[in-house]
Amino acid sequence: MPYYLFIWDDDNEGHIAEHGVTMDEFEEVVCDPDSTGESRATGRPIAFGYTSTGKYLACVYDFLDESTIYPITAYEVNG
């Protein structure tokens, strides 16, 4: 499992909270994803995976460098 430094601020923390996702859940999925790709909407990296509580999340982020991540958004994927 890779190690990343996540840069959280009021904006991105509040944004994912509006979608019912916690910072811990976001970090859990990004550090141990089931799959990764590129967001169709923004072209940013996206990670998909299950949290320890069973939520299946999509997590979108930017790499600031090879080990630093700025979270953009996250949401639960249904279906």
N, C-alpha and C positions, 0 to 999 in steps of 0.2 A: 504494500500500500504506500503510495507516495506521500510525502509531507509537503503541505502548502501553507503559506501564511495567507490568511483571509483578511482583507481590509474591509472592516465594517464601519458604517457611519449611520447617522439617523435616517438618511434617505433610503439606503438599500435595506437596512434592517426593518424600517417601517413598511417598505414596499412588499417584502416577502411576507411580513406579518399579515398584511391585508389579504394575502392569499392563503392564510392559515398554515404557513411554514415557519419553523423556527430556524435560528442560525445553526444550531446543532444538527438539525435535520439536513439543511443545505450542505454543511461540511461533510456529513456522513455520506451522502450520495456522491458528492464530487470526489471524495477520497477513495471510494470503493464502488464505482458505477457498474451497472449491468451492461450499459453501452454508452458510447459517446458519438457525437457527430457535430453538425453545424446547424444552427437555428435557421429555419427557412425564412423567418421574418427579418432577422438582423445579420445573419452570417457569423454570429458569435459562436464560440464553443458551447455545447449543451451536453449535459450528462443526465442519464436516466437511471433510476435505481430505486430500490426499496429501502425505507428507513427501518430501524429496529422495531418500530411500532406497526409496520405493515403498510404505510403509505407508499404509493408509487409516484415518485416526483420527477419532474423535468426541471433542471437547474441550469440557468443561462448565466454566463460570466465572461469576463475579459481576463486575459493574462497580462499583468503589468510587467512581468519578467518570467523566467522559466519556473519560478517557485512561488510567485505572489499572484493571488487571485482577487479580483474585485467582483463580488456578486452583483448581478444585474436584476434578475427576477427568478422566481421559482413558483411552481404550481403543481397541484395534484393532477395526475393524468388518470382519467377514468376510461374503463373499457379495456 
